[in-house]
Amino acid sequence: MYLFFVRHFNDIDHTVPVVWKMHKENYPVAVYCMNPRYDISEDYRLRFLQQLGVTVNYLHNEFDQNRGRLHKLLSTLTHASYGREKRLASLKPGTADASSRLLITFFALLGTLFYKITRLLYYNKTWAHSILVQTGAQAICFDYVMPRRYVVSSFLKAAREMCIPTVSLPHGVMLYTNKNSKPKSTRRRRRAKFARFDYILVPNRLRKELLLEAGIPENKIFVLGSARYCKEWLQQNSRILPRSLGAAQSDSGKLKVVFMQSKPQCRIDLQRMATTFDVLAHLADIQTMVKPHTRSGDHNRQLDESHLLDASTILTAELCEWADVLLVVGSSVVTEALMQGKPALYLKYLHKNTTLFEELGACWLITDEVELQRALRKLHKDKQDLPYGEKNVAAYLKEVVYGGSSNKDVLGSYLQFIVACGSRPRQKVITPASVCAGKRQAG
């Protein structure tokens, strides 16, 4: 059995394609959510896997050994607190007053406190060891998660003792080309995050170079491309995507624009962001939706004051389908837009970082608000009138989606690597040659 542990919306985006591919090829897989706060019942990707027959469940529900009354009490209190938080947050999403937000925060903290106590008392290495034995785990896969989070450390300790390989899968795509893209992104933090995993799979060379600089051994790192943005998964995801946008969300004759926000901590100029919102709100013949970043917490109050359409409840993939044009700062969603042949406007002036799509000329570089207005008016007349060419886009997609190899079988590469990991002793380091050998054996 190959086990995949998930925790948030973003890592599920990049993990589900790999699980789907492995299940499709008849490999035994299971997905367990480590995060009791995440609602797996509302995740269409996890529901899709369940419909295919894949085991998908909360880790603590699937392997709850019920170690007595205290364990049961703490588990009940954890789920009750998180449940209360969710109910309060769903009453008036994005518009709760100060007292309501305080109450939501209180129940979130209370649930986390009970969970941490339960984890400390019960979810240790022995517990993880029993799970690996019960499932007959051949390899265990996490996203780029800190080992101290949830129960990751317990599984890493147990897997090491049992000689079961541990694999770290991407939960995003590295596109920043400057070293200090955000304050917390330090070498020490990266070493703490990745050093304990046996193998780290990365979409592109940028992430590999960053990890090498942090002191991670090169024989642990493998460039395989992007599972989320490869053509095979985009086509499948389009078939299962629940859609909420219809004709009612489109004003006839207007240019449909989606602004994909980046995390504020990625050196974003929030003051100019507010100015940009104001510019977009007053453009005639332009209909703009704004999608706050999924890991930025409560979406920016600037959006509430801008009178632009808040797309926080609409799935990113559907927004990419709906849009005529995408506006990005550092978001990897530019990749999906380019895969679909949609115009991508890069608002360079809104942050202090540099990006790969900027350096490869695979987007329309916008340097100020005036240039943004001109570009959108131009695209309203002709959506194909772009200042960048197909060769630039192809060079970007080759690097980011296919890991440096044109039209690579991305999902096949992930599958073969994980299977190769599970079929070899942990002490033996996997090399590109041995992975190829694994492919021949599997074939």
C-alpha positions as CSV (number, residue, x, y, z in Angstrom):
1,M,0.0,0.0,0.0
2,Y,1.2,3.5,-0.9
3,L,0.0,6.1,1.7
4,F,-0.5,9.7,0.9
5,F,-1.0,12.2,3.8
6,V,-2.7,15.5,3.1
7,R,-3.7,18.5,5.2
8,H,-4.8,21.6,3.1
9,F,-6.4,22.6,-0.2
10,N,-3.1,23.5,-1.9
11,D,-1.3,20.2,-1.2
12,I,-4.4,18.2,-2.3
13,D,-4.2,20.1,-5.6
14,H,-0.8,18.5,-6.3
15,T,-1.2,15.2,-4.6
16,V,-4.6,13.9,-6.0
17,P,-3.3,13.7,-9.6
18,V,-0.5,11.3,-8.5
19,V,-2.9,9.2,-6.5
20,W,-5.4,9.1,-9.4
21,K,-2.7,8.0,-11.8
22,M,-1.5,5.2,-9.4
23,H,-5.0,4.0,-8.8
24,K,-5.7,4.0,-12.5
25,E,-2.6,1.8,-13.0
26,N,-3.9,-0.6,-10.3
27,Y,-1.5,0.3,-7.6
28,P,-2.9,0.1,-4.0
29,V,-3.2,3.7,-2.6
30,A,-4.9,5.4,0.3
31,V,-5.3,9.1,1.3
32,Y,-5.5,10.2,4.9
33,C,-6.1,13.7,6.0
34,M,-3.9,14.7,9.0
35,N,-5.8,17.9,9.6
36,P,-9.0,17.5,11.7
37,R,-9.9,21.1,10.8
38,Y,-10.1,20.4,7.0
39,D,-13.5,19.3,5.6
40,I,-12.7,16.4,3.3
41,S,-16.4,15.9,2.5
42,E,-16.5,19.3,0.6
43,D,-13.4,18.6,-1.4
44,Y,-14.4,17.5,-4.9
45,R,-11.0,16.0,-5.7
46,L,-11.1,13.7,-2.7
47,R,-14.8,12.8,-3.4
48,F,-13.7,11.9,-6.9
49,L,-11.1,9.5,-5.5
50,Q,-13.6,8.0,-3.2
51,Q,-16.0,7.4,-6.1
52,L,-13.2,5.5,-7.8
53,G,-12.8,3.2,-4.8
54,V,-9.8,4.8,-3.2
55,T,-9.7,4.9,0.6
56,V,-10.0,8.5,1.7
57,N,-10.5,9.3,5.4
58,Y,-9.3,11.3,8.3
59,L,-6.2,9.6,9.7
60,H,-7.4,9.8,13.3
61,N,-10.8,8.3,12.4
62,E,-9.4,5.5,10.4
63,F,-7.0,4.4,13.0
64,D,-8.6,5.6,16.2
65,Q,-7.6,3.0,18.8
66,N,-9.8,4.5,21.4
67,R,-7.3,4.4,24.2
68,G,-9.7,5.1,27.0
69,R,-12.1,7.8,28.2
70,L,-9.6,10.7,28.1
71,H,-8.7,9.9,24.5
72,K,-12.3,9.9,23.5
73,L,-13.1,13.1,25.4
74,L,-10.2,15.0,23.9
75,S,-11.1,13.8,20.4
76,T,-14.7,14.8,20.9
77,L,-13.7,18.3,22.2
78,T,-11.4,18.8,19.2
79,H,-14.0,18.0,16.6
80,A,-16.7,19.9,18.5
81,S,-14.5,23.1,18.7
82,Y,-13.6,22.9,15.0
83,G,-17.2,22.2,14.1
84,R,-18.4,25.2,16.0
85,E,-15.7,27.4,14.3
86,K,-16.9,26.2,10.9
87,R,-20.6,26.8,11.6
88,L,-19.9,30.3,12.8
89,A,-17.7,31.1,9.8
90,S,-20.3,29.9,7.4
91,L,-23.1,32.2,8.7
92,K,-21.7,35.3,7.0
93,P,-18.5,34.4,5.1
94,G,-16.3,37.5,4.8
95,T,-18.7,39.8,6.5
96,A,-18.6,38.8,10.2
97,D,-18.3,41.6,12.7
98,A,-15.5,41.9,15.2
99,S,-17.2,40.0,17.9
100,S,-18.0,37.1,15.6
101,R,-14.5,37.0,14.2
102,L,-13.2,36.8,17.8
103,L,-15.5,33.9,18.6
104,I,-14.4,32.1,15.5
105,T,-10.8,32.5,16.4
106,F,-11.5,31.4,20.0
107,F,-13.0,28.0,18.8
108,A,-10.2,27.5,16.3
109,L,-7.6,28.0,19.0
110,L,-9.6,25.8,21.4
111,G,-9.8,23.0,18.9
112,T,-6.1,23.3,18.1
113,L,-5.3,23.1,21.9
114,F,-7.3,19.9,22.4
115,Y,-5.7,18.4,19.2
116,K,-2.2,19.2,20.4
117,I,-2.8,17.6,23.8
118,T,-4.3,14.5,22.1
119,R,-1.3,14.3,19.7
120,L,1.2,14.6,22.6
121,L,-0.5,11.9,24.6
122,Y,-1.5,9.4,22.0
123,Y,-0.3,10.0,18.4
124,N,3.3,9.0,18.8
125,K,5.8,6.7,17.0
126,T,4.2,3.5,18.4
127,W,0.8,4.6,17.0
128,A,2.4,5.5,13.6
129,H,4.3,2.2,13.6
130,S,1.0,0.2,14.1
131,I,-0.6,2.1,11.1
132,L,2.3,1.3,8.8
133,V,2.1,-2.4,9.9
134,Q,-1.7,-2.5,9.4
135,T,-1.6,-1.0,5.9
136,G,1.5,-2.8,4.8
137,A,2.9,0.5,3.7
138,Q,5.5,0.4,1.0
139,A,6.1,4.1,0.8
140,I,4.6,7.1,2.6
141,C,4.1,10.5,0.8
142,F,3.7,13.9,2.4
143,D,3.7,17.4,0.9
144,Y,6.3,20.0,1.7
145,V,5.3,20.0,5.4
146,M,7.3,20.8,8.4
147,P,8.0,17.5,10.3
148,R,6.8,19.2,13.6
149,R,3.3,19.7,12.1
150,Y,0.4,17.3,12.8
151,V,1.8,13.8,13.2
152,V,4.5,13.9,10.5
153,S,7.4,13.5,12.9
154,S,5.8,10.3,14.4
155,F,5.6,8.7,11.0
156,L,9.1,9.8,9.9
157,K,10.5,8.1,13.1
158,A,8.5,4.9,12.6
159,A,9.2,4.7,8.9
160,R,13.0,5.1,9.5
161,E,13.0,2.2,12.0
162,M,11.0,0.1,9.6
163,C,13.0,1.0,6.5
164,I,10.0,2.4,4.7
165,P,10.9,5.3,2.3
166,T,9.4,8.7,2.9
167,V,8.7,11.0,0.0
168,S,8.0,14.7,0.0
169,L,5.7,15.9,-2.9
170,P,5.2,19.4,-4.1
171,H,2.4,21.6,-2.7
172,G,3.1,24.3,-5.2
173,V,5.4,25.5,-8.0
174,M,8.5,27.5,-7.4
175,L,8.5,30.5,-9.7
176,Y,10.4,33.2,-7.8
177,T,13.9,33.6,-9.2
178,N,15.3,35.9,-6.4
179,K,16.5,34.2,-3.2
180,N,14.6,36.2,-0.6
181,S,11.0,36.0,-2.0
182,K,9.5,36.0,1.5
183,P,10.9,36.7,5.0
184,K,10.3,33.2,6.4
185,S,12.0,31.5,3.4
186,T,15.4,30.9,4.9
187,R,18.0,28.2,4.5
188,R,17.6,27.1,8.1
189,R,13.9,26.7,7.7
190,R,14.3,24.7,4.4
191,R,16.8,22.4,6.1
192,A,14.4,21.8,9.0
193,K,11.5,21.1,6.6
194,F,13.2,18.7,4.1
195,A,16.2,17.1,5.7
196,R,14.3,14.2,7.4
197,F,12.6,13.0,4.2
198,D,14.3,10.3,2.1
199,Y,13.3,11.8,-1.3
200,I,12.1,15.2,-2.4
201,L,10.3,15.5,-5.7
202,V,10.3,19.0,-7.2
203,P,8.6,20.4,-10.3
204,N,11.5,22.4,-11.6
205,R,15.2,23.3,-11.3
206,L,14.4,26.5,-9.3
207,R,13.2,24.5,-6.3
208,K,16.1,22.0,-6.6
209,E,18.6,24.8,-6.6
210,L,17.0,26.4,-3.6
211,L,17.2,23.1,-1.7
212,L,20.8,22.5,-2.7
213,E,21.7,25.9,-1.3
214,A,20.0,25.0,2.0
215,G,22.3,22.0,2.3
216,I,19.9,19.2,1.2
217,P,21.9,16.4,-0.5
218,E,21.5,16.3,-4.3
219,N,20.8,12.5,-4.3
220,K,17.6,13.2,-2.4
221,I,16.2,15.7,-5.0
222,F,14.5,14.7,-8.2
223,V,12.9,17.1,-10.9
224,L,9.8,15.5,-12.2
225,G,7.6,18.4,-13.4
226,S,4.2,19.6,-12.1
227,A,1.5,17.0,-11.5
228,R,-1.2,19.7,-11.0
229,Y,-0.6,21.5,-14.3
230,C,0.3,18.7,-16.6
231,K,-2.1,18.2,-19.6
232,E,-3.2,14.7,-18.5
233,W,-4.5,16.0,-15.1
234,L,-5.9,19.3,-16.5
235,Q,-8.1,17.3,-18.9
236,Q,-9.3,15.0,-16.1
237,N,-9.9,17.8,-13.7
238,S,-12.0,19.6,-16.2
239,R,-14.3,16.6,-16.4
240,I,-14.9,16.4,-12.6
241,L,-14.8,20.1,-11.7
242,P,-18.0,21.3,-10.0
243,R,-19.0,24.5,-11.7
244,S,-20.9,27.4,-10.1
245,L,-20.4,30.1,-12.7
246,G,-23.0,30.6,-15.4
247,A,-24.4,33.2,-17.8
248,A,-25.5,35.2,-14.8
249,Q,-21.9,35.9,-13.9
250,S,-21.0,37.3,-17.3
251,D,-21.9,40.7,-18.6
252,S,-22.4,40.4,-22.4
253,G,-19.7,42.2,-24.3
254,K,-17.4,42.8,-21.4
255,L,-13.8,41.4,-21.1
256,K,-13.8,38.8,-18.3
257,V,-10.8,39.3,-16.0
258,V,-9.6,37.3,-13.0
259,F,-7.0,38.7,-10.6
260,M,-5.2,35.9,-8.8
261,Q,-3.7,37.4,-5.7
262,S,-0.5,36.2,-4.1
263,K,0.3,35.9,-0.4
264,P,0.8,39.4,1.2
265,Q,4.0,38.2,2.8
266,C,5.6,37.7,-0.6
267,R,6.8,41.3,-0.6
268,I,3.5,42.6,-1.9
269,D,2.9,46.4,-2.1
270,L,-0.6,46.5,-0.4
271,Q,-1.1,50.2,-1.0
272,R,-0.6,49.9,-4.7
273,M,-2.8,46.8,-4.6
274,A,-5.7,49.0,-3.3
275,T,-5.0,51.5,-6.1
276,T,-5.1,48.7,-8.7
277,F,-8.4,47.5,-7.3
278,D,-9.8,51.0,-7.7
279,V,-8.5,51.2,-11.3
280,L,-10.1,47.8,-12.2
281,A,-13.4,48.8,-10.5
282,H,-13.8,51.9,-12.7
283,L,-12.8,50.4,-16.1
284,A,-15.8,50.3,-18.5
285,D,-16.3,47.1,-20.5
286,I,-14.2,45.1,-18.0
287,Q,-15.7,42.6,-15.6
288,T,-13.2,41.7,-12.8
289,M,-13.2,39.0,-10.2
290,V,-10.6,38.8,-7.5
291,K,-9.4,35.4,-6.1
292,P,-7.7,35.8,-2.7
293,H,-4.8,33.4,-2.1
294,T,-6.0,30.3,-0.4
295,R,-3.3,30.5,2.3
296,S,-3.5,34.2,3.1
297,G,-6.1,33.8,5.9
298,D,-9.0,36.2,5.8
299,H,-9.1,37.9,2.4
300,N,-7.9,41.5,2.2
301,R,-10.3,44.1,3.5
302,Q,-9.2,46.2,0.5
303,L,-11.2,43.8,-1.7
304,D,-14.4,44.4,0.4
305,E,-14.0,48.1,-0.1
306,S,-13.2,47.9,-3.9
307,H,-16.7,46.8,-5.1
308,L,-15.0,44.2,-7.3
309,L,-16.4,40.7,-7.4
310,D,-15.0,38.4,-4.6
311,A,-14.2,35.0,-6.1
312,S,-13.0,33.4,-2.9
313,T,-15.7,30.7,-3.0
314,I,-15.1,29.8,-6.7
315,L,-12.6,27.2,-7.6
316,T,-9.5,28.4,-9.4
317,A,-9.8,26.0,-12.2
318,E,-13.3,27.2,-13.0
319,L,-12.1,30.8,-12.9
320,C,-9.4,30.0,-15.4
321,E,-12.0,28.5,-17.7
322,W,-14.3,31.5,-17.3
323,A,-11.7,34.3,-17.7
324,D,-10.7,35.9,-21.0
325,V,-7.6,37.3,-19.2
326,L,-5.7,36.5,-16.0
327,L,-3.9,39.0,-13.9
328,V,-1.1,37.6,-11.7
329,V,1.7,38.7,-9.5
330,G,3.5,35.6,-8.3
331,S,0.8,33.0,-8.5
332,S,1.6,29.7,-10.2
333,V,-1.9,29.8,-11.7
334,V,-0.3,31.7,-14.5
335,T,0.8,28.2,-15.6
336,E,-2.8,26.9,-16.0
337,A,-3.7,30.1,-17.9
338,L,-0.8,29.6,-20.3
339,M,-1.7,25.8,-20.7
340,Q,-5.1,27.0,-21.8
341,G,-3.8,29.6,-24.2
342,K,-5.3,32.5,-22.1
343,P,-3.6,35.9,-22.0
344,A,-1.6,36.4,-18.8
345,L,-0.8,39.9,-17.5
346,Y,2.0,40.1,-14.9
347,L,1.6,43.0,-12.6
348,K,5.3,43.5,-11.9
349,Y,4.9,46.7,-10.0
350,L,2.9,45.1,-7.2
351,H,5.9,43.2,-5.6
352,K,9.6,43.3,-5.2
353,N,10.3,39.7,-6.4
354,T,11.4,38.4,-9.9
355,T,9.7,35.4,-11.6
356,L,10.6,32.8,-14.1
357,F,7.7,33.7,-16.4
358,E,9.1,37.3,-16.3
359,E,12.6,36.2,-17.2
360,L,11.4,33.9,-20.0
361,G,9.1,36.5,-21.5
362,A,6.1,34.2,-21.2
363,C,3.7,36.9,-20.1
364,W,2.7,40.5,-20.7
365,L,4.8,42.5,-18.2
366,I,2.8,45.4,-16.7
367,T,4.9,48.1,-15.0
368,D,2.2,50.5,-13.7
369,E,-1.6,51.1,-13.4
370,V,-1.7,53.2,-16.6
371,E,-0.1,50.3,-18.6
372,L,-2.6,47.9,-17.1
373,Q,-5.6,50.0,-18.3
374,R,-4.1,50.2,-21.8
375,A,-3.4,46.5,-22.0
376,L,-7.0,45.5,-20.9
377,R,-8.6,48.0,-23.4
378,K,-6.4,46.5,-26.1
379,L,-7.4,43.0,-25.2
380,H,-11.0,43.9,-25.1
381,K,-10.7,44.7,-28.8
382,D,-8.5,41.7,-29.7
383,K,-7.7,38.9,-27.2
384,Q,-4.9,37.6,-29.5
385,D,-3.0,40.8,-29.6
386,L,-0.2,39.9,-27.2
387,P,3.4,41.2,-26.9
388,Y,4.8,37.7,-26.1
389,G,5.0,34.7,-28.4
390,E,4.4,31.0,-28.4
391,K,8.1,30.1,-28.2
392,N,8.4,32.0,-24.9
393,V,5.3,30.2,-23.5
394,A,6.6,26.9,-24.7
395,A,10.0,27.5,-23.0
396,Y,8.2,28.3,-19.7
397,L,5.9,25.3,-19.9
398,K,8.9,23.0,-20.7
399,E,10.7,24.2,-17.6
400,V,7.7,24.4,-15.1
401,V,5.2,21.7,-16.3
402,Y,7.6,19.1,-17.8
403,G,10.6,19.6,-15.5
404,G,12.9,20.6,-18.4
405,S,11.9,17.9,-20.8
406,S,9.4,18.7,-23.6
407,N,6.1,16.7,-23.4
408,K,7.3,14.5,-20.5
409,D,4.9,12.0,-19.1
410,V,4.7,13.8,-15.7
411,L,2.3,11.6,-13.9
412,G,4.0,8.5,-15.2
413,S,7.3,9.8,-13.8
414,Y,5.8,10.3,-10.4
415,L,4.2,6.9,-10.4
416,Q,7.4,5.1,-11.4
417,F,9.5,7.0,-8.9
418,I,7.2,6.2,-5.9
419,V,6.9,2.6,-7.0
420,A,10.7,2.3,-7.4
421,C,11.0,3.8,-3.8
422,G,8.7,1.2,-2.4
423,S,10.4,-1.8,-4.1
424,R,14.0,-1.1,-2.8
425,P,15.7,-1.2,0.6
426,R,15.7,2.2,2.2
427,Q,19.5,2.1,2.6
428,K,20.0,2.0,-1.2
429,V,19.9,5.5,-2.7
430,I,17.7,5.8,-5.8
431,T,19.5,7.2,-8.8
432,P,17.9,8.2,-12.2
433,A,19.3,5.0,-13.6
434,S,17.6,2.9,-11.0
435,V,14.3,4.7,-11.6
436,C,14.5,3.9,-15.3
437,A,15.2,0.3,-14.3
438,G,12.1,0.4,-12.2
439,K,10.1,1.6,-15.2
440,R,11.3,-1.3,-17.3
441,Q,10.4,-3.8,-14.5
442,A,7.0,-2.2,-14.0
443,G,6.3,-2.3,-17.8
